[in-house]
């Protein structure tokens, strides 16, 4: 402390430590957030982090990002002045194959120092979400239509035709699971029982990128009443030169038919 007398006026100069000024402005020094996690599922980009000091209230958090080759940092849209410990930056248009960096700080009247997150490439970090599933029931079969969970996905734009799927199916009454591996976007399961409820769940995989997704919600459907159409009658085969013609009679009109054939071996008599 220094005291200087100037006539009748007393001037007091006081040296104050920086931490005192900080305490006067914000009550205490803010600590940087910790343990930042980046979760990417399909085209959904989520950030989560931990507060360093739960006792300090009314704190907000903000992120910046930096692309490869850039020197400056840019404010991360969707993650500015966040009051919780989670934010969504899915609206940001990124090259998913390009590495990016993130940093976060706490803010009140003053701010904490920046906490930098390890750089990452979105495509490498991304996980495959649950696919969309549509079912059609027949009397002894179920037709399954599968598509990736995000329509017009940016993350999987180059891999849409490379997805394979696996499913688990079971009778709703028994709960005994049967696994079917490596199916494609349209699959038909045969040899089921009529008028029976079956349940299934499906997950997607990109084997070229070593990515296995998570299962969809469970979908259930009941097979229809057994088709009891009568078989064709008066079946005849006529042969004209090299042409073979199959004919038959049937009770109902406007029907379609399926024909199968089988090799048969004849032995010449001795």
LUMNU-524486 format. One line per 3 residues: number of its first residue (from 0); for each residue x, y, z of N, C-alpha, C. Coordinates in steps of 0.02 Angstrom, whole numbers, plus 50000, padded with zeros to 5 digits. Layout:
NUM) X,Y,Z,X,Y,Z,X,Y,Z | ...
This chain:
0) 50043,49940,50000,50000,50000,50000,50044,50062,50000 | 50023,50114,49963,50061,50176,49959,50015,50235,49974 | 50037,50281,50018,49997,50340,50035,50034,50402,50013
3) 50000,50443,49973,50030,50506,49949,49986,50564,49972 | 50017,50613,50006,49980,50671,50031,49984,50728,49980 | 49926,50751,49958,49923,50807,49911,49879,50861,49943
6) 49910,50905,49979,49872,50957,50014,49826,50925,50065 | 49761,50945,50060,49712,50919,50107,49683,50852,50084 | 49702,50830,50024,49674,50769,49996,49721,50711,50007
9) 49693,50655,50025,49733,50594,50035,49717,50545,49979 | 49765,50523,49942,49757,50475,49888,49787,50409,49910 | 49746,50358,49909,49768,50291,49931,49771,50246,49870
12) 49827,50218,49856,49836,50169,49801,49844,50101,49832 | 49804,50054,49809,49804,49987,49837,49820,49938,49781 | 49869,49895,49791,49885,49841,49743,49840,49782,49759
15) 49805,49758,49707,49758,49702,49717,49779,49643,49674 | 49780,49584,49703,49798,49523,49666,49745,49506,49615 | 49763,49476,49557,49714,49460,49504,49657,49417,49528
18) 49670,49369,49575,49616,49326,49597,49562,49363,49635 | 49580,49421,49665,49531,49461,49700,49483,49493,49651 | 49511,49519,49595,49469,49548,49543,49421,49497,49515
21) 49446,49435,49504,49405,49382,49477,49349,49365,49524 | 49365,49363,49589,49315,49346,49638,49261,49400,49641 | 49283,49463,49633,49235,49517,49636,49188,49514,49576
24) 49213,49493,49518,49172,49492,49457,49126,49431,49456 | 49151,49371,49468,49110,49312,49460,49104,49270,49522 | 49132,49290,49577,49126,49252,49638,49184,49204,49647
27) 49206,49170,49595,49263,49125,49598,49285,49109,49527 | 49346,49084,49520,49371,49066,49454,49331,49007,49427 | 49312,49009,49363,49277,48954,49330,49328,48902,49307
30) 49311,48839,49317,49353,48785,49293,49326,48759,49227 | 49371,48733,49186,49351,48708,49120,49310,48644,49128 | 49261,48633,49084,49224,48569,49083,49272,48512,49068
33) 49252,48451,49085,49294,48392,49076,49255,48335,49044 | 49293,48284,49023,49264,48221,48998,49212,48232,48944 | 49231,48266,48891,49186,48278,48835,49180,48215,48792
36) 49119,48194,48778,49105,48136,48736,49069,48156,48673 | 49090,48129,48617,49058,48141,48552,49022,48078,48531 | 48956,48081,48526,48914,48025,48505,48884,48040,48437
39) 48898,47998,48388,48871,48008,48321,48834,47944,48301 | 48769,47949,48291,48728,47893,48268,48692,47916,48204 | 48708,47883,48148,48684,47905,48083,48702,47979,48072
42) 48654,48023,48063,48668,48094,48053,48655,48136,48115 | 48651,48104,48173,48640,48141,48235,48706,48149,48273 | 48726,48212,48285,48789,48228,48318,48773,48257,48388
45) 48793,48222,48440,48778,48242,48509,48843,48249,48548 | 48847,48302,48588,48904,48313,48633,48879,48310,48705 | 48918,48276,48748,48904,48273,48820,48968,48288,48858
48) 48961,48319,48917,49020,48336,48956,49002,48339,49029 | 49053,48344,49072,49044,48351,49144,49061,48421,49167 | 49023,48447,49214,49041,48509,49248,49101,48496,49294
51) 49144,48545,49300,49201,48538,49345,49183,48559,49416 | 49132,48601,49424,49114,48625,49490,49038,48632,49493 | 49005,48583,49525,48932,48584,49529,48906,48640,49574
54) 48949,48667,49617,48925,48717,49665,48914,48785,49633 | 48941,48797,49574,48933,48861,49540,48871,48859,49497 | 48824,48905,49509,48761,48906,49471,48763,48955,49413
57) 48710,48951,49371,48701,48997,49315,48761,48998,49268 | 48792,48940,49257,48848,48935,49211,48823,48909,49144 | 48848,48937,49090,48832,48912,49023,48896,48886,48991
60) 48887,48849,48935,48945,48818,48902,48940,48832,48827 | 48998,48843,48796,49000,48856,48723,49057,48817,48692 | 49045,48795,48629,49094,48757,48591,49117,48797,48530
63) 49179,48787,48511,49206,48808,48446,49229,48745,48410 | 49234,48751,48343,49263,48695,48305,49314,48722,48255 | 49355,48677,48232,49408,48695,48185,49418,48638,48136
66) 49417,48654,48071,49428,48603,48020,49503,48596,48005 | 49520,48541,47972,49589,48530,47953,49613,48586,47907 | 49672,48613,47921,49701,48666,47880,49680,48735,47899
69) 49636,48742,47949,49613,48808,47971,49654,48830,48032 | 49667,48895,48037,49701,48923,48096,49651,48952,48145 | 49595,48976,48121,49546,49008,48164,49493,48958,48188
72) 49462,48975,48245,49408,48934,48273,49341,48967,48255 | 49290,48924,48245,49223,48948,48226,49174,48926,48280 | 49126,48970,48296,49075,48951,48345,49034,48892,48318
75) 49023,48842,48361,48987,48782,48341,48912,48793,48349 | 48877,48795,48292,48805,48807,48292,48768,48752,48331 | 48722,48773,48373,48684,48726,48414,48715,48713,48481
78) 48777,48737,48491,48813,48725,48554,48842,48789,48582 | 48801,48842,48585,48821,48906,48613,48776,48923,48672 | 48807,48945,48727,48771,48967,48787,48722,48914,48812
81) 48746,48852,48816,48706,48795,48837,48705,48792,48914 | 48645,48785,48943,48640,48782,49016,48645,48711,49043 | 48634,48660,49000,48640,48590,49021,48709,48564,49004
84) 48719,48499,49007,48784,48468,48989,48776,48424,48927 | 48735,48446,48880,48723,48409,48818,48702,48458,48764 | 48726,48447,48703,48703,48489,48647,48705,48448,48583
87) 48667,48472,48533,48660,48438,48470,48685,48484,48414 | 48735,48460,48375,48759,48501,48320,48749,48467,48252 | 48692,48430,48247,48677,48394,48185,48665,48440,48125
90) 48646,48503,48138,48631,48549,48084,48693,48574,48048 | 48751,48564,48078,48813,48587,48048,48830,48545,47986 | 48843,48578,47930,48860,48544,47868,48935,48528,47867
93) 48951,48464,47875,49021,48443,47879,49037,48394,47824 | 49100,48391,47805,49125,48336,47765,49141,48280,47815 | 49101,48227,47813,49106,48175,47865,49172,48136,47861
96) 49209,48146,47807,49273,48111,47800,49332,48156,47818 | 49317,48217,47841,49369,48266,47858,49376,48272,47934 | 49437,48273,47958,49450,48277,48030,49432,48347,48056
99) 49403,48349,48117,49387,48413,48148,49409,48412,48222 | 49417,48472,48250,49433,48480,48321,49377,48519,48354 | 49368,48508,48419,49319,48544,48459,49352,48571,48522
102) 49325,48625,48548,49347,48650,48613,49286,48679,48649 | 49287,48678,48716,49231,48701,48757,49257,48743,48814 | 49216,48791,48836,49232,48829,48896,49168,48844,48935
105) 49176,48856,48999,49121,48878,49042,49118,48954,49043 | 49057,48981,49050,49048,49053,49047,49000,49075,49102 | 49018,49130,49134,48973,49164,49181,48987,49238,49171
108) 49004,49277,49225,49029,49344,49214,49098,49342,49184 | 49136,49291,49203,49201,49278,49172,49198,49211,49136 | 49252,49189,49108,49254,49126,49071,49311,49083,49096
111) 49303,49017,49085,49358,48971,49101,49406,48968,49042 | 49460,48934,49051,49505,48921,48995,49472,48869,48950 | 49495,48864,48888,49468,48816,48840,49491,48746,48857
114) 49445,48698,48848,49462,48627,48854,49457,48598,48784 | 49512,48573,48756,49512,48547,48688,49498,48473,48687 | 49456,48453,48639,49438,48382,48629,49483,48354,48576
117) 49503,48291,48584,49545,48258,48534,49511,48261,48466 | 49550,48275,48414,49522,48279,48346,49493,48211,48325 | 49444,48212,48281,49412,48150,48258,49383,48160,48188
120) 49372,48104,48154,49339,48103,48089,49268,48077,48099 | 49216,48115,48082,49148,48094,48096,49130,48024,48070 | 49150,48007,48009,49131,47942,47981,49160,47885,48022
123) 49222,47893,48043,49254,47839,48083,49221,47831,48151 | 49196,47886,48178,49167,47884,48245,49093,47864,48243 | 49061,47871,48186,48989,47861,48181,48969,47788,48193
126) 48912,47780,48225,48881,47715,48234,48819,47711,48191 | 48800,47649,48172,48741,47638,48132,48681,47632,48179 | 48631,47672,48166,48571,47671,48207,48524,47614,48188
129) 48469,47606,48224,48421,47553,48208,48388,47565,48140 | 48380,47513,48100,48348,47522,48034,48273,47528,48040 | 48242,47552,47987,48169,47552,47983,48146,47485,47955
132) 48092,47459,47983,48068,47392,47966,47993,47395,47949 | 47974,47365,47892,47904,47359,47873,47889,47285,47859 | 47834,47259,47887,47818,47188,47881,47753,47178,47841
135) 47751,47123,47803,47690,47101,47768,47679,47028,47786 | 47618,47011,47804,47603,46943,47826,47569,46903,47771 | 47589,46840,47765,47554,46790,47725,47532,46734,47771
138) 47504,46680,47743,47480,46628,47788,47537,46588,47820 | 47591,46576,47782,47647,46537,47808,47714,46573,47798 | 47712,46639,47791,47774,46676,47778,47765,46749,47801
141) 47822,46782,47811,47823,46853,47825,47873,46885,47777 | 47853,46939,47744,47897,46977,47700,47922,47038,47739 | 47989,47047,47738,48020,47100,47777,48052,47150,47730
144) 48035,47214,47738,48066,47268,47701,48107,47310,47750 | 48172,47319,47736,48217,47353,47782,48251,47410,47746 | 48259,47466,47781,48296,47523,47753,48336,47555,47809
147) 48393,47587,47793,48432,47622,47846,48389,47673,47883 | 48405,47686,47945,48363,47727,47988,48356,47799,47967 | 48404,47827,47932,48402,47898,47912,48393,47903,47837
150) 48336,47931,47816,48324,47940,47744,48369,47994,47717 | 48396,47984,47658,48442,48032,47626,48500,48049,47671 | 48528,47998,47704,48581,48008,47752,48644,48036,47718
153) 48675,48085,47751,48740,48111,47728,48796,48063,47749 | 48789,48037,47809,48841,47993,47836,48850,47930,47793 | 48795,47901,47770,48798,47837,47733,48783,47846,47659
156) 48792,47907,47633,48774,47921,47563,48811,47876,47514 | 48873,47858,47529,48912,47817,47483,48907,47742,47499 | 48868,47724,47550,48866,47655,47573,48796,47625,47573
159) 48748,47661,47544,48678,47639,47548,48667,47569,47521 | 48703,47549,47469,48694,47483,47439,48738,47430,47471 | 48779,47449,47519,48825,47402,47551,48800,47375,47617
162) 48742,47398,47639,48716,47374,47703,48694,47301,47697 | 48710,47261,47748,48679,47196,47757,48642,47199,47824 | 48598,47151,47834,48557,47152,47895,48554,47082,47926
165) 48545,47081,47990,48533,47018,48025,48473,47028,48070 | 48436,46974,48082,48376,46980,48123,48370,46922,48171 | 48330,46933,48222,48311,46881,48269,48235,46878,48268
168) 48208,46818,48259,48136,46809,48255,48114,46755,48305 | 48054,46762,48332,48028,46712,48379,47952,46715,48379 | 47922,46659,48399,47850,46657,48411,47835,46697,48474
171) 47785,46740,48470,47769,46781,48527,47749,46740,48588 | 47719,46682,48575,47695,46640,48630,47750,46601,48665 | 47805,46587,48629,47857,46545,48658,47918,46584,48680
174) 47936,46637,48644,47996,46676,48661,48061,46642,48641 | 48058,46585,48608,48118,46551,48586,48145,46586,48523 | 48206,46611,48526,48233,46651,48472,48266,46608,48419
177) 48258,46629,48357,48293,46599,48300,48330,46655,48263 | 48394,46648,48256,48434,46699,48225,48444,46684,48150 | 48434,46735,48109,48447,46729,48037,48498,46781,48018
180) 48555,46762,47992,48609,46809,47978,48611,46829,47904 | 48641,46887,47892,48658,46910,47824,48600,46907,47776 | 48549,46946,47790,48494,46954,47743,48501,47023,47710
183) 48460,47034,47659,48464,47098,47624,48401,47138,47636 | 48394,47194,47601,48342,47242,47617,48271,47215,47607 | 48264,47163,47567,48199,47129,47562,48210,47054,47573
186) 48174,47027,47621,48185,46957,47639,48118,46925,47655 | 48113,46861,47640,48051,46824,47654,48067,46763,47697 | 48032,46757,47753,48041,46700,47798,47984,46651,47786
189) 48002,46590,47767,47952,46539,47751,47942,46491,47810 | 47897,46442,47798,47884,46386,47844,47862,46410,47913 | 47818,46460,47913,47788,46484,47975,47718,46455,47983
192) 47691,46461,48042,47624,46435,48056,47572,46488,48042 | 47515,46468,48013,47460,46516,48001,47431,46542,48067 | 47403,46602,48064,47368,46632,48121,47410,46631,48185
195) 47474,46647,48177,47521,46647,48233,47558,46714,48234 | 47567,46742,48293,47602,46805,48300,47677,46792,48308 | 47716,46824,48264,47789,46820,48266,47816,46890,48281
198) 47871,46892,48318,47905,46955,48333,47977,46951,48308 | 48004,47009,48289,48073,47009,48265,48105,47077,48276 | 48171,47078,48275,48209,47140,48278,48267,47134,48229
201) 48289,47191,48201,48337,47192,48147,48393,47241,48163 | 48454,47224,48144,48509,47272,48147,48547,47272,48082 | 48579,47329,48068,48616,47338,48005,48691,47332,48017
204) 48727,47319,47962,48800,47314,47966,48830,47339,47901 | 48889,47370,47909,48931,47388,47852,48996,47349,47860 | 48999,47291,47831,49056,47248,47843,49120,47277,47814
207) 49114,47317,47761,49174,47347,47731,49207,47397,47778 | 49168,47425,47824,49195,47475,47871,49197,47448,47942 | 49184,47383,47950,49185,47352,48016,49137,47387,48065
210) 49078,47402,48041,49028,47435,48083,48967,47391,48091 | 48947,47379,48153,48887,47341,48170,48839,47388,48207 | 48778,47392,48183,48729,47437,48213,48694,47409,48274
213) 48645,47446,48297,48604,47424,48354,48537,47399,48328 | 48504,47358,48368,48441,47328,48347,48385,47380,48343 | 48339,47367,48298,48278,47408,48293,48232,47392,48352
216) 48178,47428,48356,48126,47410,48402,48097,47342,48382 | 48066,47308,48428,48035,47243,48412,47971,47256,48373 | 47963,47220,48317,47903,47224,48276,47868,47156,48278
219) 47802,47157,48286,47764,47095,48288,47709,47097,48235 | 47694,47038,48207,47641,47033,48156,47612,46963,48159 | 47548,46958,48143,47513,46893,48144,47504,46868,48073
222) 47523,46806,48061,47514,46776,47995,47439,46767,47983 | 47421,46763,47919,47351,46761,47900,47322,46690,47905 | 47258,46685,47892,47224,46620,47891,47254,46578,47835
225) 47260,46513,47848,47291,46469,47798,47253,46470,47733 | 47289,46474,47680,47260,46475,47613,47241,46403,47595 | 47175,46391,47586,47151,46323,47574,47123,46315,47504
228) 47155,46347,47456,47132,46340,47387,47141,46268,47364 | 47095,46242,47325,47102,46173,47301,47156,46168,47248 | 47187,46110,47239,47240,46102,47188,47209,46099,47118
231) 47248,46114,47066,47224,46107,46997,47206,46034,46982 | 47162,46025,46932,47139,45958,46912,47150,45947,46838 | 47145,45883,46818,47150,45863,46747,47214,45890,46715
234) 47269,45876,46747,47334,45901,46722,47357,45857,46663 | 47375,45891,46609,47398,45856,46549,47462,45888,46523 | 47505,45846,46495,47565,45870,46462,47562,45847,46390
237) 47566,45895,46345,47567,45878,46273,47634,45897,46244 | 47659,45855,46199,47725,45866,46169,47717,45873,46094 | 47742,45928,46068,47742,45939,45996,47813,45958,45976
240) 47847,45911,45941,47918,45920,45925,47957,45932,45989 | 47988,45991,45996,48027,46007,46055,47988,46051,46104 | 47923,46060,46094,47882,46103,46136,47841,46061,46184
243) 47844,46080,46247,47807,46045,46299,47755,46094,46327 | 47693,46074,46326,47638,46117,46348,47602,46083,46405 | 47593,46120,46460,47559,46095,46519,47490,46127,46523
246) 47439,46085,46532,47370,46111,46536,47336,46083,46598 | 47288,46122,46626,47250,46098,46683,47184,46136,46688 | 47141,46111,46730,47076,46143,46744,47078,46170,46816
249) 47039,46225,46826,47036,46251,46893,46967,46280,46906 | 46947,46277,46969,46879,46296,46989,46867,46371,46982 | 46917,46411,47002,46908,46484,47005,46944,46519,46948
252) 46917,46577,46930,46949,46618,46878,46995,46670,46910 | 47034,46703,46867,47079,46757,46888,47128,46735,46943 | 47158,46677,46931,47207,46650,46978,47275,46647,46944
255) 47327,46646,46984,47395,46634,46958,47419,46567,46985 | 47468,46538,46949,47491,46471,46966,47568,46469,46966 | 47594,46422,47003,47666,46411,47005,47680,46338,46988
258) 47726,46327,46942,47742,46259,46919,47814,46243,46939 | 47824,46183,46965,47891,46159,46981,47904,46094,46943 | 47967,46080,46931,47985,46019,46896,48042,45984,46932
261) 48050,45919,46919,48099,45879,46954,48130,45829,46906 | 48197,45821,46908,48230,45771,46867,48207,45701,46888 | 48195,45657,46840,48177,45588,46855,48221,45543,46813
264) 48249,45492,46844,48295,45446,46809,48260,45381,46794 | 48262,45360,46731,48233,45296,46710,48288,45245,46701 | 48273,45183,46721,48318,45126,46706,48289,45085,46650
267) 48333,45067,46605,48310,45023,46551,48302,44952,46579 | 48249,44920,46560,48240,44851,46582,48294,44806,46552 | 48314,44754,46589,48365,44707,46564,48334,44656,46517
